[in-house]
């Protein structure tokens, strides 16, 4: 039986100061919004979930250069399907994994904080993967992968796979690597290597880039959210 045509977008529930004047990181809006739109267009029902049933938007992701007019309209409309579902975000206990065939980990730097220990989200993704579902992540969403265990191997589902995600070079360019180190969290490149995966770098830190390896689909940065979701749909339809 093929997995249900229903997608579950995971959202970080963490927030912390990151930007020069103390503004906080949180959910990078378009990394959830663009996939939401792609999935709805492809005929998926979509729900959103975070580990604690809460979220805070990343400051940078609300600025003009990162939130274009058509996206801002949806974000600022409390009655839009996306914003309404985000504001009534589910907790893992509200989710029956059997109802979903595609898991997508959206991000924001804050996901480096909570995703590694997000046992509820990891358990859902692990069960979905076991049932033949697609597991995807963009940018820092890959922080969730080391804890998504394949029960057949006892290892992360990305062990032996090729994945992409936000580059360490990008962290250096943004001037936030020291902050990540102060959080005692690995970069996405290191987390992938520690989980037994091979990291595939995008052409540049900000270039739209996605990679598919079987039922694992990953994207490199905010610009990649749309294409990563499209590739996740392709992988879903193929499998």
URCORFEN-V442106 format. One record per pair of residues at least 24 apart in sequence whose C-alpha atoms are under 6 Angstrom apart, sorted by the first residue. I is the first residue (numbers start at 1). J is the second residue. Records with the same first field share a line. If there is no record, write none. Layout:
# URCORFEN-V442106
I->J ; J
This chain:
# URCORFEN-V442106
3->101
4->100 ; 101
5->44 ; 101
6->44 ; 45 ; 46 ; 100 ; 101
7->46 ; 100 ; 102 ; 103
8->46 ; 47 ; 48 ; 103
9->48 ; 104 ; 105
10->48 ; 49 ; 50 ; 105 ; 106
11->49 ; 50 ; 106
12->50 ; 111
13->50 ; 54 ; 55
14->110 ; 114
15->110
24->59
25->58 ; 59 ; 110
26->56 ; 57 ; 58 ; 108 ; 110
27->57 ; 58 ; 107 ; 108
28->58 ; 61 ; 107 ; 108
29->61
31->106 ; 222 ; 225
32->106
34->226
35->226 ; 229
48->89
49->89 ; 90 ; 91
50->91
51->91 ; 118
52->91
53->89 ; 90 ; 91
92->120
97->124
101->133
102->133 ; 134
103->135 ; 136
104->136 ; 137
105->137 ; 141
106->138 ; 141
107->140 ; 141
112->143
115->143 ; 144
116->143 ; 144
122->148
134->215
135->216
136->216 ; 217 ; 218
137->218
138->218 ; 219 ; 220
139->165 ; 166 ; 219 ; 220 ; 221
140->166
146->195
158->197
159->195 ; 196 ; 197
160->196 ; 197
161->197
162->197 ; 198 ; 199
163->199 ; 200 ; 218
164->199 ; 200 ; 218 ; 219 ; 220
165->219 ; 220
166->220 ; 221
167->205
170->205
